[in-house]
Every structure is written in C-alpha cells, then in structure tokens.
Amino acid sequence: MTSEQSKNPPEFVAEHELRIGALSTPIRVRLFRRQPDGALLVEQSHFLKTSIQYLPHTINQPFFCAENTVLDDLTATMTNFYNQAIGRGYSPSENWLVPNTGFQNAVHQGS
C-alpha cells in the first residue's frame, strides 16, 4: 500500500451477489470507491475458470463508470465464458468457480 492509499483508503460502496448459469454458488462482488479520483474497484469472492479458459477471469483495473455498468460488464463477461464452454459441450461444474483467497468475509473499512 502506498502512502497515498493509506491516507485515503478505498471507501466501501456496495456488495452484490451474482449467479452464473446453472452454478449454485453465488459470486459475491464488492465495490469500493478509490480516492481521490473516484474510480470503482472490484473485489470478488470467486473467479470463473471454465474448462475452456487457461486462467480464471479476474479484474485488475479500476472502472470510471457507474456501479450498474461495472456489474453488467462483469456479469456479461462471465456469462459469455460460461456459454462458450457450454456451447463446446462441457457440463457446468461448481469447480469452475475458483475461490479468491484474498476475499474477506467481512468488509474492513479504513478508520
């Protein structure tokens, strides 16, 4: 963490739950607002890695758009990977959801 980040830790905005296709495990998505530029940062409980993906889909960049746009884009991308795998004959598997070991069950906000 840089000194600038420690002075202005990201502010918690919201937590949402997404479900992809026939997978029963929910993906928890947290949004944080970075200061001072106002970018949205995304944290996920699970990453999607279907049988056709070499690596899990992760988000590492900030978003400079509305909260619903971030969620819509994330859902569309994961659904696209999911549908591509189904289209190639793979059956949905809960193993496609890779737990994010850095995801905390509780939101920790700066003091």
Stockholm file with secondary structure:
# STOCKHOLM 1.0

chainA/1-111         MTSEQSKNPPEFVAEHELRIGALSTPIRVRLFRRQPDGALLVEQSHFLKTSIQYLPHTINQPFFCAENTVLDDLTATMTNFYNQAIGRGYSPSENWLVPNTGFQNAVHQGS
#=GR chainA/1-111 SS CCHHHHHSCCEEEEEEEECCTTCCSCEEEEEEECTTTCCEEEEESEEECCTTCSSCBCCCSCBCSCHHHHHHHHHHHHHHHHHHHHHTTCCCCGGGEEECTTCCSSCCCCC
#=GC SS_cons         CCHHHHHSCCEEEEEEEECCTTCCSCEEEEEEECTTTCCEEEEESEEECCTTCSSCBCCCSCBCSCHHHHHHHHHHHHHHHHHHHHHTTCCCCGGGEEECTTCCSSCCCCC
//
